[in-house]
Amino acid sequence: MTEIKTYTLEEVVDILKVTRRTIYNYIKGGQLKAVKMGKYWRVPQKELERFIEEGTETK
């Protein structure tokens, strides 16, 4: 079974240098896909890479 690398929201905050509220807004707005595992949100590595490459612009 392949293990998928995921990041906690705190790790994403550190990587993107934005607030936790901003990350929640990106998730709520559909700009950043995240998965809720138990009571914690996780962002898959590939999704974070896509988000960084494409930027935060919405259509």
N, C-alpha and C positions, 0 to 999 in steps of 0.2 A: 504494500500500500504506500502511495506517495504522500509525503507530508507537505502540506502547503504552508509556506511562511506567512504569518500574519503579524500585524503590529497592533499594539494597544493604542487607545486614543492618546495617551500620554506620550508614547513614542512618536506618533504622527504630529502632535503639537510641537515636539522638539525638532523634528525633521523639517516641518513647514514653517516654523517660527510664527505661528498664529495662536490665538486663544482656543481653549476647549470649546467655547460657545461658537466660534467660527467653524470648527470641525463639525459640530452638531448641525449647524446651518447648512453646510455643504452636504451632509448626509440627508437631512430633511428635504433639501432642494433637489436631490437626485444627482448632484454633481460628483459626489464621492460615494461609491458603493461600500457598505459595511455590513457585517454579519453580527447579529447579537448571539453571543455564546453564553448562556446562563444570564447573568445580569451585566455582562461586560460586552462592549462593542469591540470588534476586531476588523481591521482593514487588511485584505489580502495584499501581498507584496506586489503582484501584477497590477492590481487596481491602483495602488499608490503610485507606481511607476507611470501608469497611463495618465493619472491625474496631474502629475508633475510635468509630463511631456506636453499634454494638451493645455495646461494652464487652467485657470478658474473661470474662463469666459463661458457664458451660457448663450444659447441661440435664441 
